[in-house]
């Protein structure tokens, strides 16, 4: 009986040790500091928790911050100018109304203010706060709970994510997601064939029903002013994120959305001053089968070119030469204002 008990305990211990070791090796929740090739295609199953863990459990020393929605996640900080060391805190479904608490959280970890905060603003997320999103302190409490990163090593959910990340590595990506993260925690868009993108955009524009986008203007402006008030020594670099031209045209075909858009871009200029405008019909958004991965998200090439444009550097691809407009005055702002449909 004693031999049977010892044998079974040894088997159980061996299984738990194997699960814990594998989860530690893959580290899908970004709780440890090792990096290796098996982490080349990590899923973003809970970006808020993953990035809070990344901030807490890793060294943190930056002079710039990238912040925005899932579109911003594929902006590689390494493509910014050499004097800028940036952390990308963007994640899925992030809206302007959340920016302040996450910026303040990262500032505490950084132990100093950021010289630059780079903000991507989405037209379709001006509608207000998402009532389904949990506040930052929910994720902080998880990260700071006693023994959290060691307890999760034996978790079933962690094992599932570790196995999926290993599968992603072996398969070279995952087709049902628009991006994966590499071992350096940089997100890369997963490219699709141009005809697939064409079909996705066609189906989306035929079914979309956003003819009356509500602008939660009071809270939106309050959120911007809070950012400026809490970061007086920081230079804000702001841009509007691009979408495929058919989606832009469909959105702005509504007179109500035209008025809302005009008010929105005027507010951005009034609050931040000069900014880069990419939410328009242009060479890149018109060639969306090559430069977008779905109806909302652009490729890593577009993201990294935007990074360079923000600092007035040219992009390698000649097609990007006239991509984006730098709004520097009321006159240039008037060139993007939507005129009423006759």
N, C-alpha and C positions, 0 to 999 in steps of 0.2 A: 504493500500500500504506500509506504514511504517512497519507494522508488518510482511508483506510478505518479505520485504527486509532484515529485521533483522533476520528472521528465516533462509533465504537462506544464508546469510552471516555467521550465526552461524554454519550451516551445512558444508559450505565450510571450515570454520576455523577448525571445528572438524575433517574433513577429512585430511586436511593438518597437523594438530597436530598429528593425528594417524599415518600418513605416516612418519613424521619426528621422532616421538618417536620410531617407529618400526625400522627405519633405524639407529637411534642412538643406539638402543639396539643391533642390529646385527653387526653394524660397519664393513661392508664388505671392506671398503677402508682403514681401520686401522688408523683412524684419532683421536681416543679417547683411553683412557687408561683402560676402564673396560674390564674384562675378565670373561666369564661364560660358562656353559656347552652347551648352544645353539650354541656356536661358534666352536663346536668340529670338524666340517668338512667344513672348509671355502675354497671356490674356489680361484684359482690363475688366475683370468681373466686378470689382468694387473699387473704382479709382479713388474715391474719397478716402477710404480706409487705407488703401495702398500708399497714397501720397502722404497722408498723415504719418503712417509708419516710416516712410522714407525720410521724412523730415526729422522724426524723433530718434531713429536708430542709426542714422548715418551722420557723418560730419557735414556741417552746414556753414558755408562761408561764401556768400555771393554778393555782387553789387547790383544785380538786376533781377527782375521777376517777369516772367511771361504768364499772363492770366487771361482766361476766357473759357469758352465752351469746348466741346469735343473737337471742333474744327481747329482750335488752337493747340490741341495735344500733339499734332504732328509737326509743330515748329521745333526744329532741332536747334538748341541753344548754341551748338558748336558752329553754326553758320552765321552767327552774329559777329560783329567786329572783334578783333583779338582782345581789346581792352574791356570787353563786356563778358563777365562770367555770370550767366543767368540760370535760374532754376525755373522749370516749367511746372506751374501749379494748376494748369488747366485740366479740366476733367469733364466727363459726359454730363450734359444737362446743367452746367453751371451758368448762372445768370448774374448780371451786374449787381443785383441786390445781395449776393453772397460775397462779393469781392472783398469788402472791408474786413470781415472777420477772418478770412483766410490770409489776407495780407498782414493783418496784425499778428496772426499766429506765426507766420513765417518770419516776421521781423523779430519776434522774441527769440526764435531759434537762431537767427542770424546775428543777434546781439548788436545790431546797428541798422540804421535806415538803408533803404535801397537808393542808389543813385538814379536808377531808371526803373520804371514800371511800364511794361509794354502791354497794352490792352487791346484785345480784339472784340469789337462790338457787333452783335448779330441783329439784324432788323427784326427777325421773327421772334426774338426773346424779349421784346420791350413790353410784353403783355402783363408782366407782374411776377411776383414770387410764385414758385411752384409749391403748392401746399403739401405735396407728397414728399418733399425732400427733408431729410433729417438735419438738424443743426450740427455745426462743427463739433460742439462739445460731446455729442454722441460718439463720434469717432475718437475723440481725444480720450474719453473715459475707457474705451476699449483698449486703446494703445497703452494707457497708463495702468490698466488693471494688473494686479500682482501676477507675475509669471506669465503674462499674456503670450509673448512670443515663443515661450517654451511649451506652454499648454497647446498652442495651435499646431505644434509639430505632430501631435497624435490625433488631430482632428480628421474626421472622415471627409469633410468639405475641402480641407487643405489637400488631402491625398488626391481627391478628384481633380482639383486644379493643377496639382503637380503632374498628374498623368496626362492631362490635356496639354499642358505646356510642353511636355516631352513629345507628345504626338505632334504638336505644332512644329516643333523643331525637326522632327523626322520627315514631316510632310512639306516643310518649307513655308509654312504659313497656315492660315485658316480662312476658308472661303466665305463663311457666313458672318464675318466681322469686317469692319472697314479698316482695322489697324491691329497691329500687335506691337509690343514693346521688346526692344533688344536687351542684352545683358547690361547696357549702360543706362537703362530706364528711358530710352528715347523711343518715341512711338513712330512707326512707319506705316503709311497707308498701304493697304493691300490692293494692288492694281487689278482691274478687271479688263476684259476685252472691250474695245470700243463699241461693238454692236450690243454688248450686254448693257453698257451705260446708256446707249441710245434708247434701248427698251425701257430701262428703269425710269429715265427722265420722261419719256413719252407717257408711260403709265401714270407717273406721279402727277404731271401737269393736267392730265385728263381727269384725274380724280380729286385733285386738291380743292379745298373749300376754305381758303383764307382770304375772302374778299372784304373782310371787315376786321382787320387787326386792331385790337384795342391798345392804346398807348397809356400805360400807367405812369403818366408824365410826372406827377408830383413826387412819387416814390423814386422814380428813375433819377430825377434831378437831385433829390435829397441824397441818393446813394453816391452820385458823382461828387457832390459838394462835401460829403463826409470823407471820401477818398482824398480830396484836395486838402481838406482841413487837417487830416491826420498824417499827411505826408508833405509838409510844407517845403522840405529840402529835396524833394524828388522831382525828376523830370518825367512827366507822363508822355509816352509815345503811343498815339491812338490811331487805330485804323478800323474801317468797316470791312467785314469779312465777305468775300465773294461767294456767289452761288451761280449755278449754270444759267446761261442767258434765258432759256425758255422759262425757268422758274422765276427769275427776276421780272421778265416781261409779264408773266401771268399775275404775279403779285401786284405789280404797279399798273395793271390794266384797270384796276378798281379805283374810281375817283376817291373813295374814302382812304384807301391805302396810299394814294398819291399825296393827299393832304397830310396824312400821318408821317409819311416818309420825309416830306419837306420840313415838317416841324422837327422831326428827329435829327436830321443832318444840321439844321440851324442850331439846335440845342447843343450838339456835339461841338460845333465851331465856337459857339458862345461860351461854353464851359471850359473847353480845352485849348482853344486857339487852333493853329494849323494842325491838320490831320490828313492821313492818307485814306483815299476813298477807292475801294475795290468792288463795292456792291453795285455793279453796273453792267451794261452790255458792252463788252470789249473783245479784243482778239482772243483772249484766253477763255473767257466765259462762253464765247460763241463756239469755240473748239472744245466744248465740255467732254466729249468722249475720250479725249486725250488727257484732260487735266482735272477730271473729277472722278470720284469713285462711287458716288450715288447722288441723290438729289440735294444733298446738303454739304457734303465733305469734299474738299479738294485734295489733290495729291501732295505728297511730301515735297515734290519739286516746286509746286506753287507756294507752299508754306515757306520754304527756305528762300525762294526768290523774294517773297514779301519781307522776310527778315532783312535782306540786303537793301531792298527799296526803302525801308523805314529809316535807314541810315544813309540814304542817297548814294548807295553803291549800285553798280550795274549788274544785271544777271547774265550768266553765261549764254543762256538760250536767247537768241536774237528776237524771238517772238514776244518776249516779255518787255521789250524796249518801251512800248507805250502802255503797258499794263499798269493801271492805277493812276489816279490823279491826286496831286498834292494840293489840298485846299489851303490856300494861304491868305485869302482875302474874300470879302463879300462878292467880288466879281467872279472869282473862280468857283465860289459856292453856288452862284447863280447858274453856272453851266451844268450842274447836276440836279438842279431843282426840276421836278416833274411838272410839265405843262398839262393843263386840263385837256382831256380828250374832247375833240370837237363834237 
